Amino acid sequence: MTTAEEYRTALEPVEVVDAELVDDDAPGPGEVAVHDAVAAVLAALDTKAAEDLHDRRPRKTKKGYARDWELWQEFHGWLEVQTGTRLPDSAITVGPYVAFVKWLDEVKEAAPNSIERRVTGVASEARRYGYDVPRRLGRPSPRRSSRSRTTRSGRSAAAGKPPRSPRLTCGR
């Protein structure tokens, strides 16, 4: 008995197919690739417009939106710990969007106005990076906080009322 037979590690024969990978968009033999001038001009104009719009933003806004994007990435790290799966930064659908709002409210304890601005910043940065941000998402935000906020004087903003659970909206 050989070692391969003893430990059942013998290789099984495999059929080999001789093939070549072909790019479907590549022109065939004797064909000439035609450059789409209209598509190239539109792409260049779109790129330039996006750069111009970004450059016109105040420096403080750009820094704030960059921080919002960092929070989006931090949220994805937190979500990975919770679920065991890392979502791509481009995962901007209703589920992650609303979960981000709840995370900002419940984990980061951000004020409702800050949450609104951060959601706007994430959407803006995502579009700048070329990610698709569906318009139908609107701007989800908590109507009320689940915790009692304090005023600058340190008094409870709820004035002794029991805390309400957050209600999320999606739309205007």
Phi and psi in degrees as a GROMACS rama.xvg file:
@    title "Ramachandran Plot"
@    xaxis  label "Phi"
@    yaxis  label "Psi"
@TYPE xy
-85.2443  166.78  THR-2
-61.7698  -40.9911  THR-3
-61.9432  -39.7631  ALA-4
-71.7029  -38.7735  GLU-5
-63.8192  -42.4885  GLU-6
-101.299  5.2286  TYR-7
53.0068  49.3326  ARG-8
-112.255  15.1275  THR-9
-66.3496  141.626  ALA-10
-78.2195  140.843  LEU-11
-91.7713  143.899  GLU-12
-67.4742  142.339  PRO-13
-125.586  139.345  VAL-14
-80.3727  128.174  GLU-15
-101.846  131.124  VAL-16
-109.873  128.546  VAL-17
-86.1755  117.105  ASP-18
-146.417  165.403  ALA-19
-131.396  132.444  GLU-20
-77.455  133.519  LEU-21
-125.693  132.267  VAL-22
-75.6184  120.023  ASP-23
-63.3758  -28.9993  ASP-24
-83.1377  -11.2796  ASP-25
-72.5815  140.621  ALA-26
-66.8538  146.204  PRO-27
-75.722  178.996  GLY-28
-59.6654  131.467  PRO-29
83.4875  -4.11651  GLY-30
-97.3982  154.955  GLU-31
-114.58  133.456  VAL-32
-71.6476  131.394  ALA-33
-104.13  123.881  VAL-34
-81.1684  131.155  HIS-35
-86.1293  98.2219  ASP-36
-64.1122  -38.6326  ALA-37
-63.2518  -46.3736  VAL-38
-62.229  -38.7049  ALA-39
-66.4093  -42.8897  ALA-40
-66.0321  -44.0374  VAL-41
-62.0146  -42.4836  LEU-42
-63.0337  -41.7629  ALA-43
-65.538  -41.9345  ALA-44
-65.2791  -41.2008  LEU-45
-63.3607  -42.4963  ASP-46
-63.7591  -45.6773  THR-47
-64.6286  -40.6352  LYS-48
-63.0308  -43.7022  ALA-49
-62.1299  -40.8901  ALA-50
-64.9007  -43.626  GLU-51
-62.4465  -44.6348  ASP-52
-63.1591  -40.0361  LEU-53
-66.107  -42.14  HIS-54
-65.7636  -28.4043  ASP-55
-77.4986  -17.5109  ARG-56
-66.7504  144.656  ARG-57
-61.7301  148.468  PRO-58
-55.7025  -39.8986  ARG-59
-64.2271  -39.2473  LYS-60
-65.7726  -44.2127  THR-61
-60.9848  -41.1715  LYS-62
-65.9853  -41.0928  LYS-63
-63.5716  -44.6972  GLY-64
-65.6877  -36.0833  TYR-65
-64.3503  -39.4346  ALA-66
-65.7471  -38.117  ARG-67
-61.9445  -39.0417  ASP-68
-66.4058  -37.8008  TRP-69
-62.4818  -38.9185  GLU-70
-65.7092  -37.4527  LEU-71
-59.5817  -43.0712  TRP-72
-68.9345  -38.1306  GLN-73
-62.844  -41.4812  GLU-74
-58.3066  -42.6025  PHE-75
-63.6088  -36.0697  HIS-76
-65.1843  -43.7861  GLY-77
-62.5761  -42.8619  TRP-78
-64.647  -35.3488  LEU-79
-62.9935  -40.2695  GLU-80
-64.2239  -38.9535  VAL-81
-71.6869  -37.8929  GLN-82
-108.34  -19.3091  THR-83
84.3393  4.0194  GLY-84
-131.098  129.576  THR-85
-88.369  120.682  ARG-86
-83.9647  148.233  LEU-87
-69.769  154.471  PRO-88
-58.8025  -25.2085  ASP-89
-79.4736  0.306334  SER-90
-77.8089  76.4565  ALA-91
-111.838  82.0318  ILE-92
-124.279  -179.925  THR-93
-56.2241  -46.9136  VAL-94
-58.479  -59.579  GLY-95
-62.0071  -34.4012  PRO-96
-62.8221  -49.8456  TYR-97
-68.6176  -38.603  VAL-98
-62.2789  -36.0722  ALA-99
-63.0396  -43.7164  PHE-100
-61.7052  -45.6057  VAL-101
-63.6884  -38.5491  LYS-102
-63.2509  -43.9504  TRP-103
-61.1779  -40.4859  LEU-104
-73.0593  -49.3102  ASP-105
-89.7428  -37.1647  GLU-106
-91.3737  -48.2121  VAL-107
-85.8629  -14.2205  LYS-108
53.7329  44.5239  GLU-109
-79.046  149.381  ALA-110
-69.9131  151.142  ALA-111
-53.1389  -41.6033  PRO-112
-65.4786  -35.8164  ASN-113
-66.7792  -38.1605  SER-114
-63.146  -45.5934  ILE-115
-56.1304  -46.7773  GLU-116
-67.7673  -37.808  ARG-117
-66.9446  -38.9789  ARG-118
-62.9882  -41.8725  VAL-119
-62.8003  -43.1066  THR-120
-62.7574  -41.4583  GLY-121
-64.201  -44.7447  VAL-122
-62.575  -42.0155  ALA-123
-63.8416  -46.9689  SER-124
-66.0644  -39.0879  GLU-125
-61.0715  -43.1054  ALA-126
-64.427  -39.2091  ARG-127
-62.9602  -35.1996  ARG-128
-81.1515  -0.38894  TYR-129
90.6204  9.03684  GLY-130
-81.6299  149.354  TYR-131
-82.3411  122.463  ASP-132
-115.306  104.801  VAL-133
-59.7336  132.692  PRO-134
-66.8447  -27.69  ARG-135
-68.2045  -12.3896  ARG-136
-67.0321  -28.8385  LEU-137
65.9488  -144.933  GLY-138
-132.966  88.1694  ARG-139
-67.5815  139.428  PRO-140
-153.975  153.906  SER-141
-72.2845  136.722  PRO-142
-74.3373  -40.7589  ARG-143
-137.135  152.04  ARG-144
-83.5493  152.885  SER-145
-83.9268  -7.36204  SER-146
-123.202  158.004  ARG-147
-80.5865  122.843  SER-148
-85.9493  152.156  ARG-149
-107.96  151.13  THR-150
-82.675  177.678  THR-151
-62.3365  -29.4916  ARG-152
-77.2941  -5.69608  SER-153
93.8528  -1.96574  GLY-154
-80.1391  153.989  ARG-155
-69.3239  130.688  SER-156
-70.8909  -23.6876  ALA-157
-82.4181  -9.57112  ALA-158
51.249  50.475  ALA-159
83.6801  -0.687396  GLY-160
-78.4726  145.88  LYS-161
-66.0605  145.599  PRO-162
-66.6269  144.311  PRO-163
-101.391  152.755  ARG-164
-76.8621  149.98  SER-165
-71.2589  142.467  PRO-166
-114.549  129.552  ARG-167
-102.768  141.13  LEU-168
-119.926  157.75  THR-169
-133.375  112.353  CYS-170
145.448  -145.654  GLY-171
